[in-house]
Amino acid sequence: MSHTLTSLRDHFLISMPHLHDETFTQTVVYICDHSEYGAMGIVVNRPSGIRLCDLLSHLELEDNTGLWSERPVFNGGPVRDDRGFVLHRTEPQQQWLSSHPINDEISLTTSLDILEAIARNEGPDTFLVALGYAGWGPEQLEQEMCDNLWLSCPANSDILFHLPLEDRLQAAAATLGINLNLLPAHAGHA
């Protein structure tokens, strides 16, 4: 391989104000995987309109989640939007059928067993449920970064899991010292 790939795994992508693709306007995407084969991430600030209790009911799981019941399920992206993805804090005593560690603290699980555990109130303490994901083919994300469609910064689990979703975009940009409201809504190159 002639060039060195800087992996954006475990980073946030912050959409620039001039990114006019409706799917990604004003989004923060958490990158779960990034290699020469492409990239995969979950949009973490766009609610789908479905609550966790709705999803559990659809899956015919008894809901014992208590206060978590009203949590939003996120619109994680346009790919496989019929499928659930759970970003969660990794807890060594909990093993899931299909789980991929992203870093030492965070994993992405796609198997139903984690939702069954969440429904029983026995799942991870810290989690986010999304339907669908955002995907990029080989070199596609790199090109979009060159075209100034996205900013990137190391991810932060407080923003990912705890901040109100309407604050996540500005908070992620603020980690770079950037106020998105001050950026023009058209692309430009210096």
N, C-alpha and C positions, 0 to 999 in steps of 0.2 A: 504494500500500500504506500503510495507516494506521499500522501499528506497525513498529518496527525489529526485524528478526530478528537475534538474536545467534547466529551460526553456531557450532555445536559441532564443526565439522570439525577434525580433528587434536586432539581431546580424548578423554580417557577418560571413560566413564560408569561409575560405581561403584554397584553395586546396594546399596540400603539393606537393613538386616537384616529390615525388615518387608515387603520385596518377596517375595511368596509364589508368584509364577509360577515353576513348576519349571524352565522353560526358562532363566530369568535369575537364579535364586537364587544369591547369592555369585559373581556374575560381574563381570568387567571387560570393557567393550566399547570397542573403538577405533573412533571415528566417522570414516568415510572420506568421507562426503558429508552435507551438511545444508543445505537450502534451503527455500523456501516450498513445495516439492513433497514434502517429507518428509525422512527421514534414513535412512542406511544405515551399518551398522557390522559389525565382526567381533568375536565373543567370543574373547578371547585368553588365557583361563586355564582352559578346559575341554577336556581331551583327549577324542577321539572313541573311543579304544580301538584305532584304526588307526594303524600306524606308517608312516613315509614309505616304507619298503621294500614294505609291503603295497599302498600306493596305486600305486607305480610298477609293481609286479607286475600289479596289476589293469589298468593301462593298457598292459600288455605292453611296458614300457620296461625295458631292461637297466639294472640298478642299479650304478652305479659311484660312489656317494656316500660310500663308506667309513664313517667315524664318524657321519655324518648319517643313515645308514640307519635307525637305531632311534628317530629323533626322532618325537615324537607329531604326528599330524595333528589339528588342533583341530576341535571342533564349533563352527563359526563362527556358527551361528544356525539357526532353523527354516525359513528361506526358501531355496529352491533347494539343499537339502542334498545333492543328487546332483552338485553342481558345485563345482569347486575354485577357491579364491581364494588368491592368494599376496601377502602383504604383504612388502615387501622394501625394502632400502636401494637408492635410485636410483643407478645407475652409468651415467654418460653414454655410455660406450662400448657399452652393452648396450641394444638396442632390442627391444621385444616387440610382437606384433601387436595386443594389446588391453591397454593399460596406461594407468592414470590417475594422474598425480602428485597426491599429497595435500598435500605440502609440498615444500620444496627437497630433503629427504633421503629421503622415503618415498613409495613408489608402491604401487598395488594393480593386480595383473595377473591377468587371467582367461583368457588364451589358453594353449593346451597347450604352446606353444614354450618357455615358461619352465620347465615341469616336465621337458620333454625335455632342456633345458640342465642343470638340476639333476641329472638322472639321469646325465648325462655328466660331472658335476662341473665344469661350465663356467657355472653359473648365478651369481646374486648370492651374495656371501659371507655376507650377513645376510638371513635370510628366515624366514617362518612360513607354513605351509600350513594352510588351513582348508577344511572342507566346509560350504557354506551360509553365510548371513549373517542379520543381524538387520535388519529393516526397519520403518519407521514411516511412516504416511501423513501428509498435511499437518496440521500443528498437533498431531499425536498425541504426539510426544516433548515438545513444549512443555508439554502438559497433564500428562504423567507427571512432568515436572520440578516443575510447580506442586503436584502431589500428593505431593511429597517421596519419590518412588520411586527416584530416582537422585541421586547427587552427580556433579558434573563437575569435571574439572581438566585443564589442558593436558597433552597426552600427553608421554611421556618414552620415548625409544627404548631406554634401558637396561632399563626395566621391560618394554617391548614385546617386545624380542628376547633379552635376556640373563638376566633374573632367572628363577630356577626358577618354574615356573608356579604352584606352591602358595603362593608369596610375593607374587604380583602384586597381588592384591586389597588386602592390607594395605599394600603399598608405595605403591600409587596413592592410597589414602586418607591415608597418612602425608604425602604431598606437600601435603595440605590441613591437616596437623596434626591429623588425626582418627584415633582408634583405634576401628575398627568394633566391637570386642568390648565397648566401653563404651556403645554405643548400644542403646536398647531395641528389642525385636523387634516393636514395634507402632507404627503411625503416630500422629503427634500434631502439632498446630499450636500454636505459641507464641501 
